Amino acid sequence: MISQKMYELGTKKSTIRTIFEFGRQQAAKVGEENVFDFSLGNPNVPTPEFVKEAAIDILTNWEPSAVHGYTVAPGALQVRQAIAESINKRFGTNYAGKNIFMTAGAAAAITISFKALCQEGDEYITFAPFFPEYRCFVESVGGKLVVVPARTEDWQIDFAAFTERITNHTKAVIVNSPNNPSGAVYSEKTIQKLADILRAKEEEYHHPIFLISDEPYREIAFEGFTVPYIPKYYNDTIVCYSYSKAFSLPGERIGYIVVPDEIADYSKVFGAIAGAARVLTHVNAPSLWQYVVGRCADKPSNIATYVKNGKLLYDGLIDAGFECVQPQGAFYLFPKCLEEDDYAFCEHAKKYNLLLVPGTDFGCPGYFRVAYCIKTSTIERSLPLFKKLAEDYKK
């Protein structure tokens, strides 16, 4: 009568959402100020004034049909051209509007890209820890997700494990830097080595292996860390970008795909992306927000709060006795649990109303994710509770 797979996806909530909903229930019982919810990556930095001003100006001064009407499927040409020019200024590329496809956020960009590339038997490789939705995105288009185990000492790539998993069925490799959940930034050395391996494998298998760069956190990189622009290192790269984190617009669902001219058979890849968007009923990205981000494409992100929160929480967790790699970007920490069972550890943390996400969901058992895109004062008040949690395990 119905698709069992779709029913299971629709009725089985993600662990993150389940924890978040538990937090709402707990807040009703004990008070909002007594719940320390580190579960959801929902930006707490206010939307920049220049974004608000652009939206108000467009809504006030443009013809309603121009603001709210359909755009062409890839997005309004002037918006795509503005974004291309902004990327060119930042990274020395040579893109035009034809290289940009506007999407309803990074999730749509990624799924459209998977759908555009996927043929029967295709495999997509990613690196633990990874965003859990990759699995259902890949499987929804008929592909298979292959996970490379984590290199936990620094969250860079375990290349020995990676090369063992590349086969003639590998269609694409997914990277996410700055990374959710580890907060790590892949170094230039890491990206260069990854590109070298993939070029060699393309030659060995006589077909392209695409590199899909998932970049919602690109702008949130801390001092001393630079996020390499991957198309500069590897021609067969597709970039999936979102303004959700950069401009604190997660609910507006606006982002884009970059398909460089240098990619293998550009016209077919871009055409397949347009076709995938069509069958996924992606008529066009939200028109108002296309025009807003087109106007604001060159504007900076405010990451000062994330820098402050990341240092505060990292120092507090280290002081309490946790093991954790120092944050390099995004707004997450990924510390080691104080017991082997990460689900049991996160359940025990609820004793102090600390809501943490088990690492198993990210392909990395024994760790937990902490999202610090929350009020600084909440983090400050949580630190004594993390100490108490650690003391429980010392006993």
N, C-alpha and C positions, 0 to 999 in steps of 0.2 A: 504493500500500500504506500509506503514512504521509503526514502533512502535511510537505511539504518545508520550509515556513516554520518549523514548530516544530522540525524536525530542525536547521535552521541556527541557530536561537536556542539550542538545547540543546547544540550541539557547538562553537559559536564563543564562546569565553570573552571577557569584557570585557577591554579593555587593562589596566584597574586590577587585575583578578584575575590576569591573566597576569604582570604585574610583581610582584605580591605573591608568587606561587608561585615566580618566579625568585629572589626574595629568600630564600625558605625553602631553596631548593637551594644558594644561595650561602652562606648561614649555615652549612650543614653542611660546606662546604668550607673556609671561612676563619674561621669563628667568628661567633657571633651579635653580639658586640660590634664587629665590623668591617664590619657591613652597616648602612647608614643608610636605612631603609625609610620613605619619605614617601608611600607609595602609597595606603594604605587609611585611610578616615575612621572608624576604630574607636576610640571614646573610651578614653583611658587614665586618666581621673580615676576613682577608686574609686566604686562605687555608694554613695550616701549611707546612713548608718547608719539613718536613719528609714525608708528603703525596706526594708532588711533586717529591722528590728524589726517593721514591719507584716507582712511576709511570714511571719516566724516566728510571730507572734501568731495570724495567720489559720490557718496550717497546724496550730498546736498546739491552738487553742481552739475552732475551728469544727467542725461536723459535716463529715466528708469529702464527703458528697453535696452539701453546700452549697458547698464550696470547688471541687470538681472536676466538678460536674455542669454540664449545659447552662445557659446563660442564654437569655433571649429574644434573637432575632436582633440587635436594635439594641444590646443590652447590658443589664446589670442596671440597673434603674431608679434604685436609690439611688446607683449610681456615676455615671450620667449626670446626675442631679440635683446631686451634689456638684461635678462638673466644671462644670456650667452656673453654679452659684453662685460658683465660683472665678473664672470668666471675667467674670461680672457685677461682682464686686468690683474686678477689675483694670482693666476697660475701660469700665465704665458701661453695659453692655448689659443686656438684660432677657430672657435665655434661661431655658428650663426644660429638664427632661430630654428632652422631645420634640424639642428642637433638636439633640440629640447622638446620633451613631451610632458605637458603639465598633468599632474595626477592629484587625487584626493589623499595626499600624505604619502609617507614612505611605505606603509603597508600595501597600499594600492600599487605603488611603483614596483615593489619587489614581486608581488604576485603577478602583475602584468608581465614583468620580465621573465619570470619562471614559465608562465603560460606560453609566452612568445617563443621560447627556446625549446620547450619540452617535446620529445618524441618518445615512443615506447622504449622502455628499458633504460632511460636516462637516469644518471645519478648526479646528485648535487652534494658537494663536500662543504662542510663548515667546521669550525674549530671551537671546541669547548673552552670556556663556557660560552653559550650562545643564547640568543633571544628565542624562547621556547616556541613562538609562533612559526618559526621557520619550518618546523616539521609539518604542521598542518597546511602551510602555504605550498610546500613542495608536493606533499601527498595529494593535495586537492587538484593538482594539474597532472597527476599520474606519474610523478617522479619518485625517486627514493632518496632520502636524506642519509648521508654517510658522515659520521661524526669523528673527528680527530680528537683524541684525548688531550686534556689540558697539560700545559707546562706550567705547573703551579708556582714555581719560584718567581716567575716574572710575567706570566700570562702572554708571553710571545708564542710563536708557533713551534711546535715539535715537528721539525721537518722530516725526521726519520719516520715517524708515525704517519705523516702526511703522504710521503712518497709511496708507502706501503698500500695506501688506500686509493691512489689514482689508478684508474683502469681505462680501457678503451670505451667504457660506458660513461665516463665522467663528462658531463655536459658543461658544468659550471662549478666554480668555487665561490663561496660567500664569505666576505670579510666584513667586520663591523668594528670600526675604529674611529674615535674613542669607543670603547666597548661597553655594552650592556650585557653582563652585570659587573665586570671586573674593574671598570674605570681605566683600563690600560690603553695606551696608544701604541699601535704597531710602529716600530722604528723604521727609518729609511732602509737600514740594513736588512730588516725582516722583509720589507716589501720588495727590495731588489732581489733577494734570494728566492722569494715566492715567484716573482716574474721570470727569473731564469729557469726555474724548474718547469713552470708551465710552458714556456717557449720550447724547451726540450721535449716535453711530452706532446705538444702539438705536432712537432716534427716527427716524433715516433709513431703517433697514431694517425697522422695525415688528416686531422680535422681540428677545428678551433676548440679550445677550452676557454670558456668565458669566465671572466672575473667580475662578480657582482659586488660592488662596494655599497654597503648600506650605511648612509651617512647622516642620520638625524642629529648626531652629537658633534659634527665636525667643528662647529664654532666654540665648543666648550672644551678647549685644550688649555692646560695650565702652563704657567711660566716654565720655560726650559724644555717644553715638549711641542714638537711640530708634527702635524698630521700630513703625511705625504699625499699629494694628489695623484692617485693611482694611474689614471690614464697617461701620465707623463712617463710611467715606468713600463706599462704593458698595454699594447694596442687593443687587445680584445676585452676591454673593460666597459662595463655598463655601470653608471653611477645612479644610485637611488637616493634622493635627497628629500628632506622635509624641513619646513620652518617651524614645526611644532615646538622644538626645544629652543632653537635660536631666538625666536621672537615670542615664546610663551603662547603659542596658538594651537595646542594639541586638538582642541575640539573643532577647529575650523577646517581641518583636513586639507592642507595645501602643501604640495611638493612637486617634484619633477623627476624625470629620467633624462640622463645625458647619454646619447648614442654618438660617439665620436666618428668622424669620417674615416679614421684609421682602422676601425673595427672590421673584421672579416665580413665582406659583403654587406656594407652599410645599408644599402637600399632595401635588401631583404629583411635585415634585422629590424630596421625602423618600421617597415611595413608590417612585420609580424607583431611588433609591439602595438601598432594601431589596431590590428585585427584582434589581438588578445584583449585589449581594452574594450573593443566592441562587443565581444561575446561575454565579457564579464560585466556588461551593461554600464560601462564607464562612459557615459555620454560626453561629458567634459568635466574638468575640475571646476569647483565652485567659482563662478565668474567674478563676483565681487573680490574674492580673496586672490584670484589671479592678478587683478589690476592693482591691488594693494601691495602684494609682494613684488610685482614688477616695478612699482615706484620706489620700493624700499630695498631693492636688491643689493645696493652698495652700503647699506647702513650696518653699523657694528652691533654685536650682541653684548649684553651686559652680563658678565660672568662673575663679577666680584663676590656676590653672595655665595655662589657655588664654591669658589676658591676658599672663602672664609669657613663655610660649613664643612667642606671636605677636610681641611686641616684640623679644625676643632674636633670632629668626630674621630678622625684617624689617631690624633694624639691621645684622645680619651680612651679609645679601645686598646691602644698599645699600653697605656698606663694601667689599664685594668687587667692586662695579661693576655690579650688576644694576639694572634699572628695575622698580619695583614700586609699586603703590598700597598705602598703609598699611592694615593690617587694621582692620576696623570691627566684625566679628563672625564667628560660626562658628569653625572652626579650620583655615582654609586661607589660603595666599597664592597669587597667580597672577602670577608675574613674567614678564617678556619673555625669550624665549630669546636666546642670544648668536649664533644663526644663524637663517636663515629657516625651515629645516626642523626643526620641533619634534620629530619622531620621531628624526631624526639627532642632535639635541642631547641628548635623553634617553638615547639609546643611548651617546653619548660619555660621559655622566655615570656610566654603569656602570663605567667605568675606575676610578673612585674609590669604587665601591659606593654611589653616591648613586642611589637609586631614585625617579625622578620620573615624573609622568604627562603625556604630550603634550596640549597644549591643543586639538588638532584634535578629539579625542573630545568636547570640551565646546562644539564649534562655534566655536572661536577659535584658528585656526592661528597659530603663532609664539609661543605662550605655554606655560607648564607649570604644573601644580598641585603644591603642596607641602602635605601634610597634617601639621600640627604637633601633633596629639593623640598625641604620643609622649613618652618620657622627656626631661626638660629636659637631662639629662646627654648624651643622644644628640645633641641639637641642638648643644650646646656643642662636642662633639667633631667634629661635621660641618662647622663653620664654616671651619676651615682647608682642608677639601677643596673647599668651594665656591670659596674663593679660588684654589686650584690649578686648578680647572675654568675659572674666568674667565681665569686667566693663560694657559691653553692657547689661548684665542681671541685674546688680545692678541698672541700670537706670530704 
